[in-house]
Amino acid sequence: MRKNEFYQQLNQSLRALIQGETDWLANLANASALLFNQMQDVNWAGFYIMKGGELVLGPFQGKPACIRIAVGTGVCGTAVAHKRTIVVPDVHQFPGHIACDPESQSEIVVPIMQADQVWGVLDIDSPIINRFDHEDQNGLEEFVQILTNHMILPSEF
């Protein structure tokens, strides 16, 4: 199956999974499980939420992870600082990469935006170098947009 077809199916599955549900925590939990179980060559899929000016671990699938990440630190913190998706072909070449799982080789991070502010991020790691590309970015940005359209995000973050 081609990547664009995969993401069409994945995003359709997400819509069906969260239809009628607006609770952000429940939707992020199910979304991380969907990603982890449907994507190939992925060893971590989950979310970090902005709290008190830093990223705090949210729902995820995979090995235990770093609990707090400062804005501007690592791939997740850099995505927050720049308010854009970051695709890292080889995490060992990314300055300041935070190695929560030594098996991770590549990573993609997609910001979750609310009123032009970063509310959190989707973070996906792979044990394969060069796992993520522009098609993954497009598909996962749509995935995040579907989530944000179906959730009531708390404003106190």
C-alpha positions as CSV (number, residue, x, y, z in Angstrom):
1,M,0.0,0.0,0.0
2,R,1.3,3.5,-0.9
3,K,1.8,5.9,1.9
4,N,-0.9,8.3,0.8
5,E,-3.4,5.4,0.8
6,F,-2.2,4.4,4.2
7,Y,-2.8,7.8,5.7
8,Q,-6.2,8.1,4.1
9,Q,-7.2,4.9,5.8
10,L,-5.5,5.9,9.1
11,N,-7.2,9.2,9.2
12,Q,-10.5,7.7,8.3
13,S,-10.0,5.2,11.2
14,L,-9.2,8.1,13.5
15,R,-12.4,10.0,12.5
16,A,-14.5,6.8,13.2
17,L,-12.7,6.2,16.5
18,I,-13.2,9.7,18.0
19,Q,-16.6,10.5,16.4
20,G,-18.8,12.2,18.9
21,E,-16.1,12.3,21.6
22,T,-14.6,15.7,22.6
23,D,-12.5,14.6,25.7
24,W,-8.9,15.4,24.8
25,L,-7.4,12.8,27.1
26,A,-9.5,10.0,25.8
27,N,-8.9,11.0,22.2
28,L,-5.1,11.3,22.6
29,A,-5.0,7.9,24.3
30,N,-6.9,6.2,21.5
31,A,-5.0,8.2,18.9
32,S,-1.6,7.0,20.3
33,A,-2.8,3.4,20.3
34,L,-4.1,3.7,16.7
35,L,-0.7,5.1,15.5
36,F,1.4,2.6,17.4
37,N,-0.7,-0.4,16.1
38,Q,-1.1,0.8,12.5
39,M,2.2,2.3,11.6
40,Q,5.1,0.0,10.6
41,D,8.6,0.5,12.0
42,V,7.6,2.6,14.9
43,N,8.8,2.1,18.5
44,W,7.1,5.0,20.2
45,A,4.0,7.1,19.5
46,G,2.5,9.6,21.8
47,F,1.8,13.1,22.9
48,Y,3.4,15.8,25.1
49,I,1.2,18.5,26.5
50,M,2.3,22.1,27.3
51,K,1.9,22.7,31.1
52,G,3.6,25.6,33.0
53,G,5.7,26.5,30.0
54,E,7.2,23.1,29.3
55,L,6.1,19.8,27.6
56,V,4.8,17.1,30.0
57,L,4.3,13.5,28.9
58,G,0.8,12.6,27.9
59,P,-0.8,9.5,26.5
60,F,1.6,7.2,24.6
61,Q,2.4,3.7,23.4
62,G,6.0,2.3,23.7
63,K,8.7,2.2,26.3
64,P,8.7,4.6,29.3
65,A,9.7,8.1,28.1
66,C,11.1,11.4,29.4
67,I,8.5,13.1,31.5
68,R,9.3,16.8,31.0
69,I,11.0,18.5,28.0
70,A,11.9,22.2,28.0
71,V,10.8,24.4,25.0
72,G,13.7,24.6,22.6
73,T,15.3,21.3,23.9
74,G,15.4,18.1,21.8
75,V,13.2,17.5,18.8
76,C,9.9,18.1,20.6
77,G,11.0,21.3,22.3
78,T,12.4,22.6,19.0
79,A,9.1,21.9,17.2
80,V,7.3,23.9,19.9
81,A,9.8,26.8,19.7
82,H,9.5,27.0,15.9
83,K,5.8,26.1,15.8
84,R,6.3,23.7,12.9
85,T,6.7,20.0,12.2
86,I,10.2,18.6,12.4
87,V,11.3,15.5,10.6
88,V,14.6,14.1,11.8
89,P,16.1,11.4,9.5
90,D,18.8,10.5,12.0
91,V,18.3,11.6,15.6
92,H,22.1,11.1,16.3
93,Q,22.7,14.0,14.0
94,F,20.2,16.3,15.7
95,P,21.9,18.8,18.1
96,G,20.5,18.3,21.6
97,H,18.5,15.2,20.8
98,I,17.1,13.7,24.0
99,A,17.6,9.9,24.0
100,C,14.7,8.4,25.9
101,D,15.0,5.1,24.0
102,P,18.5,4.2,22.6
103,E,16.7,2.1,19.9
104,S,15.2,5.2,18.3
105,Q,16.9,6.3,15.1
106,S,14.5,8.7,13.4
107,E,11.7,10.9,14.6
108,I,8.8,13.2,13.6
109,V,7.1,15.8,15.8
110,V,3.9,17.6,14.8
111,P,2.7,20.6,16.9
112,I,-0.9,20.7,18.1
113,M,-2.0,24.3,17.8
114,Q,-4.7,26.2,19.5
115,A,-5.2,29.9,18.7
116,D,-1.7,30.2,17.3
117,Q,-0.2,28.8,20.4
118,V,1.3,25.3,20.8
119,W,-0.9,23.2,23.1
120,G,1.2,20.0,22.7
121,V,2.9,17.8,20.2
122,L,2.5,14.4,18.5
123,D,5.9,12.6,18.7
124,I,6.7,9.4,16.8
125,D,10.0,7.5,16.9
126,S,11.3,4.7,14.7
127,P,14.2,2.3,15.1
128,I,14.9,2.8,11.4
129,I,17.0,5.7,10.0
130,N,15.2,7.8,7.5
131,R,11.8,6.3,8.4
132,F,9.8,9.5,8.0
133,D,9.4,11.7,4.9
134,H,7.2,14.5,3.4
135,E,4.3,12.1,2.9
136,D,4.4,11.1,6.6
137,Q,4.5,14.8,7.5
138,N,1.5,15.5,5.4
139,G,-0.5,12.5,6.7
140,L,0.4,13.2,10.3
141,E,-0.4,16.9,10.1
142,E,-3.8,15.9,8.8
143,F,-4.1,13.4,11.7
144,V,-3.4,16.1,14.2
145,Q,-5.8,18.5,12.5
146,I,-8.6,15.9,12.8
147,L,-7.8,15.5,16.5
148,T,-7.9,19.2,17.2
149,N,-11.2,19.6,15.3
150,H,-12.8,16.9,17.5
151,M,-11.4,17.9,20.9
152,I,-12.2,20.6,23.4
153,L,-8.7,21.6,24.5
154,P,-8.4,23.1,28.0
155,S,-7.2,26.7,27.9
156,E,-5.3,26.6,31.2
157,F,-2.3,24.9,29.6
